Amino acid sequence: MEQSPLTQQPRPEAFQAKIVQLYQELFKDHDQEEEYLDHHTRSEGFWTEFFILKPSRSALRQILDPISAPDLLHLYSSQTRQLFSRAVSALKPAAARPSSSASSPSLGHSQSQKKQANALDTLSVFLVSVLGKKYTNPSSDIIEVLAGLDNVDSVFGEFVGALDGIVRGGGSHGGPTATSIEVRRKAVEVAMAVTAGAWGTGLGSYFIQRDMFPALMKLIQDTETMQDIVLPFTLVGLLANYNKFEFQNPYQMRLNDFVNEQTIQKIIRAVGQACLSLRGQYVAVQEDLPEGWSIAGTLSMIGLVRLNKHKKPVYDAETQKRMFAALPGKEAAVLLATYDFTHANKLFCHNLVTLPPLSKGDEPPFSSFLSLTSYMLQHAHLSQRTTLYSHLNLMIIRLLIEDPMLCKRLCSSEPEHRHPVRLCRQRSPYLPHVAGDRVLATAVLDTMIDAVNHNLRRRLDVGLYTLCVGILLRLISYMSRSRTRLEYHWHELFRSLLSLIRFLTTYASDLKILLGAQQGQLDTLLDLVVNTLALGLSSGESFLPTSAAYDDLFYKIVEMGDVLVKFRDVYGLKKRQSNSIDTLVNVSTHYKDMLASGATKEKLTSVQVAEVIKRGYETLSIQAKEGLDSWERFREADERGLLKKMAREAVGDVRGLVGGE
């Protein structure tokens, strides 16, 4: 390395920022650090310069990432503790920081915010790297690395308090009160890094003791940027799920009591935008809008494809499958908070369903949410992660459907209550395409049918099917009771349910072996499918829009007669009083007897069979069980295991978000 002619010092081969030199000095090789360890501290000047200089995220990661967890714990814990405690001090407003003879004069407000921003950027990278390592005893080891067991209460108490003050919009201890939105967002990202990175350790309890909910809601009130709303709301979701089944989580209580409708509406619009963005990731893999006339299409037909500059790439089937398996993106972690708010707060539910679009031509938030759900459900079988997010959205829909007032709104045919919903059409079989505004309940029905059609596997996701068919039963129950008749392709719904019965019958032995531990869930699914069809037979006149739709259901039941008998016998349904399988079998038998008594040598056409079905109503007596239109309300405790898995998945996504993965 050649010397500089001016300083006579070795000249580096490439320019190196001063902050990088400070990183290297702080994390010197252990052999070079023995003399430093005797002093256990850096000068005030070192730390003042450290946080005034703009951080280099990549350089700090390059230094920290290669250090193993044992080395960080045993060789570098002195440096990591100093860095963390000094960064916490830098987060405090100038008036709150202790004075020192070696310290700089009181910083101006703008410079104080700059120092806070630099400290937050440093902490974000530092915590992502440190908390992302594999420790033998995560809780105690992380405490040792960041603060030491003796000081953890004071250091972390100050840390969370400083973050709370910044997020709220001003420093604690009488500091400035006009913190920029950018700095407040950085504080949220640091809080997310700690909450997600230290998930499962005791450090989360400091965020429980220091309730940050008011500060996070204040940030949402103060900002208009969707990303600056989604991040704090996502953090609320993580904090609300911290040990929520073990003790009374204060964030859950806050969600339950929150009544600021303006803020709720801002959150819902941000969630809607997030759903649009996540749906866009699916569409980027495979465009699925039905092809209609367009200039680009006409040009391609006459060989002028090159003029269509914005044509999306087309991937082969295997590439698409791999790309779909990685979706939805990590931003989907916001859906966890959406579930918790839906479960806890009726006002949030009302606004989620009723909030109109901001302007003509836009989608209302619920349409965007339902649209994303349909895309996830068509690909739910591709990964455990997609399956979990699909379950989560289905639970949100179930909670909404179980509210009779919201169900009434979803079933409303009033023009102002109808909205367009883009549903996934990336895999066949396709449901009939509905362009323009539609009754939202019909979009919910389509979403559930698509889920039933596209996730049939021998290793059946019984929980997902139970949710989907349960939502269908709840919607149809409401329509039956309220005598709401909606124009809809009902034949597709009944065809899908009967196809599910055929599948369950064909693979009964495999399902019983593979789902041994889930036999109780399987029994629930069987009852739901049977009772939904039986409700259609016994009460179809009250919700089916035409007699033709009612006749079609009977025709399908008669057609499935032999399968229904086998289905009943293979699962022993007659022994259980919780289903109405006899209703289906008796209807099929009644008409088969009629057809046999009037049989001719020529095979009857479908039109002739339909005529027999109409005549058969006069002699048919449907003995359906009472309570077919009743159902059990959602109980979160029943989904405890799934929600814990979902929380861990969301934590992993947040780690990726704040870590830039």
Salt bridges, closest charged atoms under 4 A:
GLU2 OE1 - ARG11 NH2 2.59
GLU25 OE2 - ARG42 NH1 3.29
GLU33 OE2 - ARG42 NH2 3.71
GLU44 OE2 - ARG86 NH2 3.02
ASP65 OD2 - ARG61 NE 2.95
ASP121 OD1 - ARG57 NH2 3.17
ASP121 OD1 - LYS186 NZ 2.91
GLU144 OE2 - ARG81 NH2 2.39
GLU158 OE1 - LYS92 NZ 2.97
ASP164 OD2 - ARG168 NH2 2.89
ASP164 OD2 - ARG210 NH2 3.37
GLU182 OE2 - LYS186 NZ 4.00
GLU189 OE2 - ARG185 NH1 3.04
ASP211 OD2 - ARG254 NE 2.64
ASP222 OD2 - ARG184 NH2 2.94
ASP222 OD2 - LYS218 NZ 2.79
GLU224 OE2 - LYS266 NZ 3.42
ASP228 OD1 - ARG185 NE 3.23
GLU246 OE2 - ARG640 NH2 3.10
GLU246 OE2 - LYS644 NZ 2.87
GLU287 OE1 - LYS312 NZ 3.26
GLU287 OE2 - ARG422 NH2 2.84
ASP288 OD1 - ARG422 NH2 2.75
ASP340 OD1 - LYS244 NZ 2.89
GLU363 OE2 - ARG279 NH1 2.87
GLU402 OE2 - ARG398 NE 2.71
GLU402 OE2 - ARG474 NE 2.97
ASP403 OD2 - LYS346 NZ 3.92
ASP446 OD2 - ARG438 NH2 2.95
ASP446 OD1 - HIS489 NE2 2.75
ASP450 OD1 - HIS454 ND1 3.63
ASP461 OD2 - HIS391 NE2 3.15
GLU492 OE2 - HIS491 NE2 3.75
GLU492 OE1 - ARG495 NH2 3.14
ASP510 OD2 - ARG458 NH1 3.22
ASP523 OD1 - ARG576 NH1 3.56
ASP527 OD1 - ARG576 NH2 2.74
ASP552 OD2 - LYS556 NZ 2.69
ASP562 OD1 - LYS592 NZ 3.04
ASP569 OD1 - ARG568 NE 3.04
ASP629 OD2 - ARG481 NE 3.09
GLU636 OE2 - LYS244 NZ 2.97
GLU636 OE2 - HIS343 ND1 3.65
ASP638 OD1 - ARG635 NH1 2.46
ASP653 OD2 - ARG385 NH2 3.12
